[in-house]
Amino acid sequence: MARRQASTTPHPQTGTPRLAVDGVTLEYRTPRQVVKATQRVSFDVQEGDRYVLLGPSGCGKSTLLKAVAGFLSPVEGEIRLDGQRVAGPGPDRVVVFQEFDQLPPWKTVKQNVMFPLLASRTLGRREAEQRALATLEKVGLTAFADAYPHTLSGGMKQRVAIARALAMQPRILLMDEPFAALDALTRRKMQEELLALWEEVRFTLLFVTHSIEEAQIVGNRVLLLSPHPGRVRAELGCETDSLTSLGSAATKARTRQIHRLLFEHERPS
C-alpha cells in the first residue's frame, strides 16, 4: 500500500518527517505459532504532531509503538527517525506507559525525573537537578519535588512519568494508553494537562488509545487500524476537535465517521 492511499485528509509535507513508518509488518512468537501483529503499515509523523494510533484491542497499535521505541524489529519495512533507520532503543524516544508503579518508590519525585538524565549520562547532577525542577514546574508539581510516589495520586504519578520523559528532551514522546487505568474525571484532567503542556513545549507525540473520544481530543491526526493483524484503514485530521467541541455537530460527525471506518467491515452481511 502506498503511504498516502489511506489518507482522507492529507497533511502538508515539510521535508523529512520526524518519524516515518514505511510498510512495516510486525510479528511475535507464541509457544505454538508466529502471530502477525501488523501488515504493511505506513504513516508519517511531522515535528510537533500529536499523532494518534486508534483501533480495537489486538490491532497491533501498542506493538507498533514498541517497534518505534526500538524494542521490536520489523520483519518487513522500515522505521526512520529524522531520516535515520531505527535499529534499537535510544534516549531520543521515551515511552510513557499506563502503569502507575513505573516510578521507583525509594526515589523522590525530583530524583525520579533526574534518574534517566543521570543514567544515560545526558547531564551532570547539578544540570539534571535544574532540568528536573524546570520540568516539574511545567507539569505543576514543583511543590511535590521532595515527595515520594506512594504519597501521590494516580494522576500525579502519571504527571511525574510525563515530566521524566520530557526532561530527556526526546525527539518524539511515545505514550501507550497512558490514561487508560485512571477514573473518568482524572483521565479528563490528564488529557487537559497533556494538551496544555503541548501548547507550552510543542513536543512531537505518538499516542496509542482505543478510545475514539480520546483520539479526537488528543490528536491533530489519527490513524485508524483494522482488527488483527493491524492494517491502515484511514488517516483523519482532527485539528478542529477538542474538549470544547465535543458537543458540536462537526465533532459528532467525525466520531460517526471514525466509528464507521473502524467497524464497517466487521458487520455481518
N, C-alpha and C positions, 0 to 999 in steps of 0.2 A: 504494500500500500504506500502510495506517495505521501509525504509528510503532510501536505495541505489538503488531501482529498476529503478528510473528515471534518475540516474546519468550517463551521457555519458562519462564524464571524471572524474573518481574517484579522490578524494582529500585525500592524506595520513592523517590518523588519528593520532593525537598526544595527547592521553589521553582524559580527559574530554574537550569537546568543550567549547568555551566561551559562545556560545548560542546554545541551542537545541530546535527546534520546532518539536514536536513529535505528528503527527496525529491530527493536530489542525483544528477543524471546528468552524467557527465563524458565528454568526447571529446578525442581528439588526432588530429592530421593526419599522414599519411604522404605521400610524393610522389604516391601513386596514389589515396588514398581518405581518408575520415574514419572513424576507428575509435571505436566506443563502448566506453569502459573500464568504466563502471558505469551502472546503470539504477535510478533512483529509490531510492537507498539512504537509509535513515533510522536514526539512533540518537542517544542522548543519553549524555554523559559527565558524571557528577556530580563535584563537588570532592572530591579525594582518591581518585578511582577509579584503578585500574590496568586500563585498558580495552585489550583486545587485538583487533586485526583479523586473522583467521585465514582462510586459503584457499589454493588451489593457485596456482602461478605464472600470471600473466595475468588474475587475478580483479579487478584494479584496486585492491588494498589500498594499494600504495605511491602510486598516483595519488591516492587519497583523502587520504593523509597530505599530499601536496604541495598539495592544494586547501585543507586545513585550515591549512597554513602560509601560504597566500595566494599561492602560485606559479601556481595554475591557477584559473580561474573556472568555476563550473558553467554548463552550458547549460540546466539545469533545476534548480529547487530552490534552497535557501539554506543557508549555513553561518553560525552565530552563536556568538560567544564572549561569555559573560556577557550574552546578550540583544542584542548588537550585531553587525550583519552584518559578516562578514569580507570586506574589499574589497582586501586586499593583504598583503604580508609585514609583520611587526611584531615588536618585541622581546618582546611578550607570548607569542609562540610560537617556541620554539627547537627546531631539528631536530638530532638526532644520527644520522649515517649509519653504514654499516658499514665504510667505507673507513678504513684505518689512517692514511693520509697526509693527513688533513684538518687537521693541525697544521702551521703554518708552521715549517720546520725551523730557521730562524735565530733563533727566539724560544725562550727558556727555558720550562719548564712554567708557572712563575708568570706570565710575560709572555703566554703563550698564553691563560691564564684571564683575565687583565686586559684583553686586546685588545678583545673586544666591549663591555666596560663603558666603555672609553675611546672607541672608535669611535662608539658610539651616544650619547656624552656623558651616559650614565646617572650616572656618578660621576666625581669628580676623581681624579687619580693616587693620592694618599695613600689615599683611601677605597677605590679599586679594588684597591689592593695588599692592604689589610686584608681585604676581602671575598674576594679570591683565596686568600689564605693560610688563611682560615677554611674555605673550601670544600674546599681541598686536604686540610685536616685531616680533614674528613668522609669523604673518599674514600681516606684512608690514604696520601697522597702528600706529606706535609709534608717528608720527607727528600729528596724529588726536586724541590723547588721551583726550584732553580737548574740542574737538568739539562736537556739538550736532547733533543728527541724521538728522535733516532737512537740514543740510549743506552737507550731504554725497550723493553720487550717489547710485543707486540701488545695484550695485556690492559691493560697500564699506559697505553698510548696511549688506549685506549677510556675508561679512568677519567679521564684528563685531559679528553677530549672531553665526558664527562658533567659533570665539575666546571665546565668552561667554560660549559656550558648552564645548570646550576643556579645559577651565580653571577649570571646575569642575572635570577634570581627570576621566571621566566616564569609566566604563568597556567596554561600547560599545556606539558609536555615531550613532544616528538614523537620517537619512536625508530623508524627504518626498518631492521629486521633488523640491529640493531647488533652482534650477536654471531655472525652467520652465517659470517664468514670465519675465526673462531677455531677452534682444535682443540677436541676434545670436553671435555678437562679444563679448559682455560681458559674455555670457554663456560660450563661449570657453575659455575666460580668467579665469573664475572661475573654470572651470574644470582643467586647468593647475595649478592654485594655490592650489586647493584641493590636487592634486597628489603630488605637491612639499611639501606641509605641511605633507602629509602622509609619504613621504620619510624621513622627519626630525623626526616626532613624532612616527610613526608606530602604530597609534591607530587602534582599530577594528571598522569597518564601516559596517552598514547595510543601503543600499541606494535604494530608490524607484524611478523608472523612467518608462516612456512609450516610450522612445527613444532608438531604437536599437543601434545607434551610440554611444550615451552617455553611455549605459550599457557596451559596449565593451571598451570604453575609461577609464571609472572609475573603472570597476570591474576586479578583478582577477578571480572571479567566478560569474556566472549569473544563476539565477533560472528562468525558463520560466513558466509562469502561463497561464492557459486556460481562456477564457472568463467566465463570471458569470455562476455558482459560481466557484471561482478560484480553480483549481486543478493543481498539478505539471505535466508539460509536459516533462521537461528535465532539467538537470543541466549541464552547459558547462564551461570548463576552458577557460579564456580569458587572461591568463598571458602574452601572446606574442602580444596582441593587444594594441595599444597605439595611441597617437596623431600623432606620426611619421610613424605609419604603416598603416594609413587609406587607402592609395592607393595601398597597397601590395596585391598580389594575395591571400595570406593566409587569411588576414583580410577580404577581399571581399568575399571569400568563406565562412567564418564563418558567415558573415552578411546574406548571402543567406540561410545558414543552419538554423540560428535563425528564419528568416522570414518563412521558410518552416515549422519548428516545431510549430511556433505560429499560423499559419493560414491554414495549410493544411486541417484541419478538418472542416474549415468553407467554403471550396469551394463547390459549388453546384455539385451534382453528375449527 
